[in-house]
C-alpha cells in the first residue's frame, strides 16, 4: 500500500499517469471526442434531465457532457481530478447553471442524496477495478433514492469477428484496464455499488454504450 495516501501500487500508478497524460492531452481532447457528441445528447435524454434537475458529471474532463446536461436545463456540477482538463472546460462559453470543481470521484465532497442524476462518461475504462467500484459507490451515495445513474463508455460488438477487430484497433490507443472493462459485467458492477440496472443502449455499431440505472428507494446495502 501507499502509506501516505492509502492507495495500492496499482491505484497510485493510475493517479500518477492520469495527471501526466491529461496535462498533455487536455488541449486536444474535444477534437478526439467529436465522434461521440451524439452519445452525450442521448445520455442527457435518457437520464431525464430537465429544468432544475440536480446533476453531477463525474470525470467531466473538458466539460462536454456537463454542457449537454446544462443545455437541457439541469443545475450541473462537473468534477475532475485534472486541473488541466478543468481549465479547458472553464474557458468554454459558460452557462449560469454549470459549475466545475476539482475533486476525486472516489471521495466526492457532497452530502448523501444531493443529486437527481450522476453520470460518468468514458472514464471507467481507464480505472483499475478497485477505483471503478469506489467511484460507482460514491455516485450511488450522492444520488437521491429513485435518482438515475448513467454510465457512457466503451463496449464490444456482439459479433465475434467485429469484437476481435475492435479490440485490436482500440488497443493502439487504450491500454491497461480497457480490455478488462469491456469484458466485464457492468450490470453486476452497478449492482455491487447499490444501483439497479434499467437500460443498456448500444451505439456506434456496438463499440459504445449508454447504461442507465436507478438508486433503489428502499434501504441501501451497508
C-alpha positions in Angstrom: 0.0 0.0 0.0 1.0 3.6 -0.4 1.3 4.6 3.3 0.8 8.3 2.7 -2.4 8.2 0.7 -3.8 4.7 1.4 -3.7 3.6 -2.2 -2.4 0.3 -3.7 0.5 0.5 -6.0 -1.8 -0.1 -9.0 -4.0 2.8 -7.9 -1.1 5.1 -7.3 0.2 4.3 -10.9 -3.2 5.2 -12.2 -3.4 8.5 -10.4 0.2 9.5 -11.4 -0.3 8.5 -15.0 -3.6 10.3 -15.3 -2.1 13.6 -14.0 0.7 13.4 -16.6 -1.4 12.3 -19.6 -4.2 14.7 -19.2 -2.0 17.7 -18.8 -0.7 16.9 -22.3 -4.0 15.7 -23.8 -6.3 18.4 -22.5 -6.0 20.9 -25.4 -6.8 18.2 -28.0 -9.5 16.2 -26.1 -12.5 17.8 -27.7 -11.3 17.1 -31.2 -10.7 13.4 -30.3 -14.2 13.2 -28.8 -16.1 14.6 -31.7 -17.5 11.2 -32.8 -19.3 10.7 -29.5 -21.1 14.1 -29.4 -24.4 12.4 -30.2 -24.0 10.0 -27.3 -23.7 12.9 -24.9 -27.0 14.3 -26.1 -28.5 10.8 -25.8 -27.2 10.4 -22.2 -28.9 13.6 -21.2 -32.1 12.5 -22.8 -32.1 9.0 -21.2 -31.2 10.5 -17.8 -34.4 12.6 -17.9 -32.5 15.8 -17.2 -34.8 18.8 -17.3 -35.1 22.3 -15.8 -34.0 22.2 -12.2 -32.6 18.7 -12.2 -29.5 18.5 -9.9 -26.8 16.7 -11.9 -23.3 15.6 -11.1 -20.9 14.8 -14.0 -18.0 12.7 -12.7 -14.7 12.8 -14.6 -16.1 15.7 -16.6 -12.8 16.3 -18.5 -13.3 19.3 -20.7 -17.0 19.5 -19.7 -18.7 18.4 -22.9 -21.1 16.0 -21.2 -21.8 18.6 -18.4 -22.6 21.2 -21.1 -25.2 18.9 -22.5 -26.8 18.4 -19.1 -26.8 22.2 -18.6 -28.3 22.8 -22.0 -31.2 20.5 -21.0 -31.9 22.8 -18.0 -30.1 20.9 -15.3 -28.2 22.5 -12.4 -24.9 20.8 -13.1 -21.6 20.3 -11.2 -18.7 18.8 -13.2 -15.8 17.3 -11.2 -12.4 16.1 -12.4 -9.0 15.3 -11.0 -7.2 17.1 -13.8 -6.8 20.8 -13.4 -5.6 20.9 -17.0 -8.9 19.5 -18.2 -10.9 21.8 -16.0 -9.0 24.8 -17.3 -10.2 23.9 -20.8 -13.8 23.4 -19.5 -13.9 26.8 -17.8 -12.6 28.6 -20.9 -15.7 27.5 -22.9 -18.8 29.5 -23.0 -20.1 29.3 -19.5 -23.8 28.6 -18.7 -25.0 30.0 -15.5 -26.3 26.6 -14.3 -22.9 24.9 -14.7 -20.0 24.7 -12.2 -16.7 22.9 -12.3 -14.8 21.7 -9.3 -11.5 19.7 -8.8 -12.4 16.6 -6.8 -11.6 12.9 -6.6 -14.5 10.7 -7.7 -13.6 8.1 -5.1 -14.3 10.6 -2.3 -16.9 13.1 -3.5 -17.2 16.3 -1.5 -21.0 16.2 -1.4 -23.6 15.0 1.1 -25.7 11.9 0.6 -28.6 12.2 -1.8 -27.5 15.6 -3.2 -28.2 14.9 -6.9 -31.1 13.7 -9.1 -28.6 12.3 -11.7 -25.0 11.3 -11.6 -23.1 10.4 -14.8 -19.6 9.2 -15.7 -18.7 9.3 -19.3 -15.7 7.5 -21.0 -13.7 7.3 -17.8 -14.4 4.0 -16.0 -12.5 2.0 -18.6 -9.3 3.8 -17.7 -9.5 3.0 -14.0 -8.4 -0.1 -12.0 -11.2 -2.3 -10.9 -11.0 -1.1 -7.3 -11.3 2.6 -8.4 -14.2 1.8 -10.6 -16.1 0.2 -7.7 -15.3 3.1 -5.4 -16.5 5.7 -8.0 -19.8 3.9 -8.6 -20.4 3.6 -4.8 -19.8 7.3 -4.4 -22.1 8.1 -7.3 -24.8 6.0 -5.7 -24.2 7.7 -2.3 -24.7 11.2 -3.6 -27.7 10.3 -5.8 -31.1 10.5 -4.2 -33.2 7.4 -3.9 -35.1 6.9 -7.1 -32.5 9.0 -8.9 -30.6 8.0 -12.0 -27.0 6.9 -12.6 -25.7 7.0 -16.1 -22.5 5.3 -17.5 -21.4 6.1 -21.0 -18.4 4.1 -22.1 -16.8 1.6 -24.5 -18.4 -1.7 -25.3 -17.7 -4.7 -27.6 -19.9 -5.6 -30.6 -21.8 -8.8 -30.0 -20.5 -10.2 -33.3 -17.3 -12.2 -32.5 -15.4 -11.1 -35.6 -16.3 -7.4 -35.1 -15.4 -7.7 -31.5 -11.9 -9.0 -32.3 -11.3 -6.2 -34.8 -12.4 -3.5 -32.3 -10.2 -4.9 -29.6 -7.2 -4.9 -31.9 -7.9 -1.3 -33.1 -8.6 0.2 -29.7 -5.5 -1.4 -28.1 -3.5 1.0 -30.3 -4.6 4.0 -28.1 -6.1 2.5 -25.0 -4.0 0.5 -22.5 -4.1 -1.3 -19.2 -7.7 -1.5 -18.0 -9.7 -1.0 -21.2 -10.0 -4.7 -22.2 -10.8 -5.9 -18.7 -13.6 -3.2 -18.5 -15.2 -4.1 -21.9 -15.2 -7.8 -21.0 -16.7 -7.2 -17.5 -20.3 -7.4 -16.4 -21.2 -3.8 -16.0 -24.7 -4.7 -14.7 -23.0 -6.7 -11.9 -20.7 -3.8 -11.1 -23.6 -1.4 -10.7 -25.5 -3.9 -8.5 -22.5 -4.2 -6.2 -22.5 -0.4 -5.9 -26.2 -0.3 -4.9 -27.5 0.6 -8.4 -30.2 -1.3 -10.2 -29.7 -1.6 -14.0 -32.6 -0.2 -16.0 -31.3 0.3 -19.6 -28.4 -0.6 -21.8 -28.3 1.2 -25.2 -25.6 0.0 -27.7 -24.4 2.7 -30.1 -21.7 3.5 -32.7 -22.0 0.0 -34.2 -21.7 -1.6 -30.8 -18.4 -0.1 -29.7 -20.1 2.2 -27.1 -23.0 2.0 -24.7 -25.2 4.3 -22.6 -26.1 2.4 -19.4 -28.8 3.7 -17.1 -29.5 2.6 -13.5 -31.5 3.8 -10.5 -30.7 4.1 -6.9 -33.4 2.0 -5.2 -35.9 3.7 -2.9 -35.5 1.0 -0.2 -32.6 1.0 2.2 -29.2 0.8 0.5 -26.9 -2.1 1.4 -24.5 -1.4 4.3 
